């Protein structure tokens, strides 16, 4: 097996449900509303542990520390730079914003830029990404007004196969009925503006971060663009090209194969079908596996298959 598979880490969320169990037939341990599965994570609150292969049972942090050239293709002493997670929204997530690189320095926080791939969406599902045209400025008063936010935020209808890159500084929310693969910077800094007047799992309102959010919001950016990837012809299309990572969607017909070049670490995320790798491993639906920089496996489709290939370019 020439890739590394990790055990998912599941998180209960007030807006979650049973979607990850229903869509992927995963053995989620309890019946609580599961909102997130962290698939590849090098964070103290949820460190991924390898499952199978030569690194079986090792934390990703230890694998990287002991094998930087093999994993990253160079000397590397920082945590693994990308976090991959599945998100299932039975209800809408809070309206929130993440810091950009610039505002993160001002707030002594972590920047967070992220890409959403819509793996499934119920009829009428949408996302919120930025403000409506004509909004030129915001302040703490507006950002603390739920009614103003509901009236002025930009809602976008989505369907399976859509993809959108959310930059730090863009106010956003995942709407109800979405199953999303999120590929992001290794960060967990989120500032919450509005939570639809609901209570958290403890029965109390969740904390808001109005002043921090006001320092993060950046209206100078163009609104995020939805890529309708299902409508794009071709075997490989680009979804995201960011300084830290680039993401491509790949389509393979049954028995068709793709050679993964060595030199940079990559993450393969299966969103339809399954693949067999030249070293004998299999990557199935919903799996996210790490391909070390020192490997150049060939993946063959067992049936019609679609996957995202994330190349880490740090």
RABELVEN-V329416 format. One record per residue. N is the residue number from 1. NEAR is the number of other ideal C-beta (glycine too) atoms within 12 Angstrom. Layout:
# RABELVEN-V329416
((N;NEAR) (N;NEAR))
This chain:
# RABELVEN-V329416
((1;26) (2;30) (3;43) (4;45) (5;34) (6;37) (7;29) (8;31) (9;30) (10;32) (11;30) (12;25) (13;32) (14;29) (15;35) (16;34) (17;28) (18;22) (19;36) (20;40) (21;26) (22;18) (23;28) (24;29) (25;13) (26;23) (27;13) (28;28) (29;16) (30;13) (31;12) (32;19) (33;25) (34;37) (35;35) (36;38) (37;40) (38;35) (39;45) (40;51) (41;40) (42;36) (43;28) (44;13) (45;15) (46;27) (47;26) (48;40) (49;27) (50;30) (51;27) (52;22) (53;25) (54;21) (55;29) (56;16) (57;17) (58;25) (59;28) (60;42) (61;29) (62;20) (63;32) (64;37) (65;23) (66;16) (67;28) (68;23) (69;18) (70;26) (71;40) (72;33) (73;26) (74;20) (75;14) (76;26) (77;12) (78;20) (79;30) (80;38) (81;36) (82;46) (83;43) (84;47) (85;42) (86;46) (87;43) (88;43) (89;40) (90;29) (91;25) (92;32) (93;37) (94;35) (95;42) (96;41) (97;48) (98;39) (99;36) (100;31) (101;25) (102;19) (103;29) (104;26) (105;15) (106;18) (107;26) (108;12) (109;27) (110;27) (111;33) (112;36) (113;42) (114;45) (115;42) (116;44) (117;49) (118;40) (119;38) (120;31) (121;31) (122;23) (123;13) (124;13) (125;30) (126;29) (127;40) (128;39) (129;35) (130;36) (131;34) (132;21) (133;12) (134;12) (135;21) (136;13) (137;16) (138;29) (139;18) (140;20) (141;13) (142;27) (143;34) (144;21) (145;20) (146;23) (147;13) (148;22) (149;37) (150;21) (151;16) (152;27) (153;36) (154;31) (155;27) (156;31) (157;22) (158;37) (159;26) (160;26) (161;30) (162;36) (163;41) (164;39) (165;35) (166;41) (167;38) (168;40) (169;37) (170;38) (171;42) (172;46) (173;38) (174;43) (175;34) (176;30) (177;29) (178;43) (179;43) (180;45) (181;52) (182;48) (183;47) (184;42) (185;39) (186;36) (187;30) (188;28) (189;31) (190;36) (191;38) (192;33) (193;40) (194;35) (195;28) (196;28) (197;16) (198;21) (199;14) (200;20) (201;18) (202;10) (203;9) (204;11) (205;18) (206;26) (207;17) (208;28) (209;29) (210;27) (211;18) (212;27) (213;38) (214;28) (215;28) (216;41) (217;39) (218;30) (219;27) (220;14) (221;24) (222;16) (223;29) (224;30) (225;21) (226;31) (227;29) (228;21) (229;36) (230;25) (231;15) (232;21) (233;11) (234;12) (235;19) (236;22) (237;26) (238;23) (239;38) (240;36) (241;18) (242;29) (243;16) (244;33) (245;36) (246;27) (247;41) (248;33) (249;40) (250;37) (251;28) (252;32) (253;18) (254;16) (255;16) (256;23) (257;21) (258;31) (259;20) (260;36) (261;18) (262;22) (263;20) (264;30) (265;41) (266;44) (267;45) (268;46) (269;43) (270;40) (271;42) (272;34) (273;28) (274;27) (275;41) (276;29) (277;34) (278;21) (279;25) (280;16) (281;29) (282;26) (283;42) (284;27) (285;29) (286;36) (287;39) (288;42) (289;43) (290;48) (291;45) (292;38) (293;32) (294;25) (295;33) (296;22) (297;32) (298;24) (299;38) (300;27) (301;29) (302;24) (303;19) (304;20) (305;35) (306;37) (307;43) (308;45) (309;44) (310;44) (311;34) (312;36) (313;22) (314;23))
